[in-house]
Amino acid sequence: MAEGLVKRLRSLVKVGAGATANIGPKQLAEWRRQLTECAEAKGGEVSARTRAAALAQTYLELDDSGRHAFLRLISLEFGPTPGRVAEAHEAYQRAAGTEGQWDAEADLRTALRSARIRILTQFNAIPQGVKFLVDLRADLLRYLDEDTELAPLDRELESRLAAWFDVGFLELQRITWASPALLLEKLIEYEAVHEIRSWTDLKNRLDSDRRLYAFFHPRMPMEPLIFVEVALTARLADNVQALLDEHAPVFDAHRADTAIFYSISNTQTGLRGVSFGNFLLKRVIDDLHRDFPKLRHFATLSPLPGFAAWARKNPQELAAAGLDVDLAEVAAGEWARNAARARKINASLAQLAARYLALAKSNRGDGLLPLDPVARFHLGNGARIERINPLGDASPKGLKQSFGVMVNYLYDLDDLEHNVESFAREGSIAMSAAVRRLARQKQN
């Protein structure tokens, strides 16, 4: 059995440069011994954590193929013991309905708790252990598509991270120009929606008419987990270039009646599947409402990341929207320089985008949900599709992914709960009357 596992592990290690180019049975056996001692906490918790720290350092010094082999070892050899689980299950069935039922249940739960979980828990306890596990899962996710035998480890690690990153443990902080330089550098690095081009650009996003909030874990105090950028305005913003214009005059925030969430960035790949973005928006809305009582509208200016790809796969929808222009030409954006042509193409793009949001679905295990990931996020949090903005993002990235179209999702505080329930129960998509009309329209 062990020899078979060793062969499977070695088969994934590609020969090449680096310290792990020649991983052999001796190296795998040493890792196995260290992992076993770590899981069994031999010598007490202090010794176990010392071993965990040494193992973490070993992992960090491995090259990519070595890390892959290390993770396979944990996934394949440190699950629950089948015989022990079977015995505990039989004992539980015999004890059902007796005074010993609860003790038997506890024994069964213990038997099902794998050595993988004990190892992960030891890693969590070391200095920088939380960040180490988040980064380790980012590695794991890269390998997972081609190596499904890593799935048990991924499921257990995701479950642990979801517990350790429960929203009750997270801290909401407002980030300002006076925040530590290291943290500001992280914002520039992690911004995933609208690139921060310079320190001047960042300073503009932190000015008096702007707000930037982030969630932090107390064990990762200089690592924002997710952050949202907000502009305080007197209207529903329809163009992100105008919103990010460094030369535009600073708006008097106390005159604002609208808060625009124009960028939401998840920063840690290893926390994929651990959701706290909805809690972030709710906390931010509460914070803004307290500081600016005149605010009445909370909305986004959001991208449509899947729109262009969907349009290319559905030529019948282009005809229905009256869009008779080559899509490569639309993505190039030259048409936007001609006012008359832009009006015609923008009208067709608005109609096409409305149909995309209303009709394009994917089966994600919980039924048919909107294909667009940003739409899924905001609709699932109770927003409604308020307005479609052609040429809302005329950057090369915006034109490539959505032909420049952006969307306002409106968070109407009176309708949030109803919208969440309707979306979860029926897949109902909340949208304004204007967007609904666009979705139903067809050009001759």
Helices and strands as residue ranges (DSSP letters): H 2-11, H 25-40, H 45-61, H 64-77, H 82-95, H 101-112, H 115-125, H 129-144, G 148-150, H 151-164, G 167-169, E 171-174, H 181-190, H 199-205, E 210-216, E 226-233, H 240-243, G 253-255, E 258-266, G 269-271, H 277-291, E 297-300, E 302-303, H 307-313, H 315-320, H 327-332, G 334-337, H 339-359, E 361-363, E 368-370, H 373-380, E 384-389, H 396-402, E 406-410, H 416-426, H 433-440
